[in-house]
Amino acid sequence: MKQKKFILEEKDLPTQWYNIQADMVHKPGLPLNPATRQPLSAEDLSHIFAYECSKQELDQEHAWIDIPEEVQEKYRFYRSTPLVRAYELEKALDTPAHIYFKNESVNPLGSHKINSALPQCYYCKQEGTTNVTTETGAGQWGAALSYAAKVYGLECAVYQVKLTMQQKPYRSLIMRTFGASVEGSPSMSTRAGKDILTKDPTHSGSLGTAISEAIELATTTPNCKYTLGSVLNHVSLHQTVIGLEAEKQMEMAGEYPDKVIACFGGGSNFGGIAFPFMRHNILEGRKTEFIAAEPNSCPKLTRGTFAYDFGDEAGYTPLLPMFTLGHGFKPSNIHAGGLRYHGAGVIVSQLIKDGLMQGVDIPQLETFEAGTLFARTEGIIPAPESCHAIAATIREALKCKEEGTSKVLLFNLSGHGLIDMPSYDSFISGDLCNYTVTDQEIQSYLTDLPK
């Protein structure tokens, strides 16, 4: 009988995170102080983030970083997540490809985001912080942080992109159920929010606006730290438990991936599954391909410019070397709220420059077609963000069919879509559409890049 699902025993779970920065030939650029243009130290970053996270952010020396025992204990409540062979999807596509997916949707929070929320809150608690704040797009990160904050006895305030609060009303309710306060962004509760609304009273919000508001709250509230669910190096570091588990599970399956695929907003779930496998390309010369799937309405990897830019709209963050559409970019109202971000993480940006991975951009309707097919074959309704990874995987599987080649494809199912049913309702009813962004629009936002 064919084996479909592979799960690790507790003794085989990772005890360290993998830090790809240490093995990269060309190290990613350092964050800069916007005023002085000088590189920032961990002490500088710790005015915003937990100090331990700040150290991890800048660590380009240690390839392996210990997972605190208390965090390992919390991980054991829901890890390992299963690696699954998608036999029914393969059958529906009539492809010779072998398709596997890492199912991060099965943990109680419904997505991979809890993998970083727990250590970030752990470090904040250890350092005496009492309050944490953050932004969230689709709400997966906000839900994960709200829960992790409660686990460690921290107060949590979340700024959720206003548009996704309307698209996904239950997400903010989940956060409030865990005890967090939730504000739609842009709001009138911060200077940054007021300034944004003054310029554009109908602004529907973006991750850039929500980050500005959360950072302002963190820097003006005593004993409060800002936490981030994607983009930054330490977040991708925490997520490498995904790929480290998948390595062992692929061994159990007796195969090794020819292509590793994940959706892409800022880079957390992509880095989580890809970086552990990518180290074998860097150190051993393996030829695995890595594909990051982004919305074609927010195409920073495929059409963005590599430059130092702010990570938020108001310009509160350090300057980061990234592929960007400009920090003022206003993304279209797609339902994959977690992917509506103007920039890519600095590690991924450097890997793109070095040719170690590629980005693909996919129209909204294609992603929902892929997600619906996946639901009907594998019985799991994926989050709109994860539908991008599925769509890219289907493209690759159909290439295998056309070429008559059998490739091993691995993608990350970063979360389920059970809170996203209004999006599927709109798709099934024929009310969704594709959004495109012109070169002229992109260029208009790039004119505001820091000089």
Buried (B, 14 or more C-beta within 10 A) or exposed (E): EEEBEBBBEEEEBBEBBBBBBBBBEEEBBBBBEBEEEEEBBBEBBBEBBBBBBBBBBBBBEEBEBEBBEBBBEBBEEBBBBBBBBBBBBBEBBEBBBBBBBBBBBBBEBBBBBBBBBBBBBBBBBBBEBBBBBBBBBBBBBBBBBBBBBBBBEBBBBBBBBBBBBEBBEBBBEBBEEBEBEBBBBBBEBBEBBBBBBEEEEEBBBBBBBBBBBBBBBBBEBEEBBBBBBBBBBBBBBBBBBBBBBBBBBBEEBEEBBBBBBBBBBBBBBBBBBBBBBBBBBBEEEBEBBBBBBBBBBBBBBBBBBBBBBBBBBBBBBBBBBBBBBBBBBBBBBBBBBBBBBBBBBBBBBBBBEEEBBEBBBBBBBBBBBBBBBBBEBBEBBBBBBBBBBBBBBBBBBBBBEEEEEEBBBBBBBBBBBBBBEBBBEBBEEEEBEBBEBEEEBBEEBBEBBEE
